[in-house]
């Protein structure tokens, strides 16, 4: 029996703790799609926004390849990738984590003066600040600062130091475009908006509020088939408001909170949301 690569052993430890992982090749990049998945011809992974359910056994689709399944991680195709890999990466959003990636000393100084203290991990040039909670990912939110959470990957550079704290509003606000429209109303951060974001163009704010409240109630009152109820509820909300730009991070947080109160994990919530997006073609 061959000895497991060191990176694979690290990946299995993380996976056992519920952190979806994937290998990165030289250049800190994910492995390219195989020929069957090139150009997303396979339809994409089930947890991606694109429709379809790729069954490729390879390490395809970048962040969407991240998994906690040891059978997949140790399969021949994946083990070969681990032997060529240079580091372990993980999907922060699926693990219920947001990484504030600080790329240089100036960015670190800004974070220490601006952000609440949390767990930190040293990087080659700066630090990763880890917060408990998922949000949209966005690069270059300010000089030297990226946000990596949903639909993104981050390098695993060790457990870090300090206690991880809850994701604060000041970090969520970094993902909002600095424009008059964004400042006057919340931006749709999880659903592609056809309009400019903010208010719904065909429904009143009261209609949206009633819809979110009814969705929370539907989840809270579920007595069985919780997974299916959460998915159908997310689907109903997105089918009404997923294309107009009125849904915000706060609305999604309310729905996720209701689902988690019924025993759903952050990852189950994330999968249900992204699968609903895929079903609707958003």
HELIX and SHEET records of a PDB file:
HELIX    1   1 UNK A    6  UNK A   16  1                                  11    
HELIX    2   2 UNK A   38  UNK A   40  5                                   3    
HELIX    3   3 UNK A   62  UNK A   65  5                                   4    
HELIX    4   4 UNK A   70  UNK A   73  1                                   4    
HELIX    5   5 UNK A   76  UNK A   84  1                                   9    
HELIX    6   6 UNK A   93  UNK A   95  5                                   3    
HELIX    7   7 UNK A  105  UNK A  114  1                                  10    
HELIX    8   8 UNK A  169  UNK A  172  1                                   4    
HELIX    9   9 UNK A  173  UNK A  175  5                                   3    
HELIX   10  10 UNK A  180  UNK A  184  1                                   5    
HELIX   11  11 UNK A  205  UNK A  220  1                                  16    
HELIX   12  12 UNK A  226  UNK A  241  1                                  16    
HELIX   13  13 UNK A  249  UNK A  261  1                                  13    
HELIX   14  14 UNK A  266  UNK A  280  1                                  15    
SHEET    1   A 4 UNK A  29  UNK A  30  0                                        
SHEET    2   A 4 UNK A  21  UNK A  25 -1                                        
SHEET    3   A 4 UNK A  87  UNK A  90 -1                                        
SHEET    4   A 4 UNK A 154  UNK A 155 -1                                        
SHEET    1   B 5 UNK A 119  UNK A 122  0                                        
SHEET    2   B 5 UNK A 127  UNK A 132 -1                                        
SHEET    3   B 5 UNK A  97  UNK A 102 -1                                        
SHEET    4   B 5 UNK A 145  UNK A 148 -1                                        
SHEET    5   B 5 UNK A 138  UNK A 142 -1                                        
SHEET    1   C 3 UNK A 119  UNK A 122  0                                        
SHEET    2   C 3 UNK A 127  UNK A 132 -1                                        
SHEET    3   C 3 UNK A 165  UNK A 166  1                                        
END                                                                             
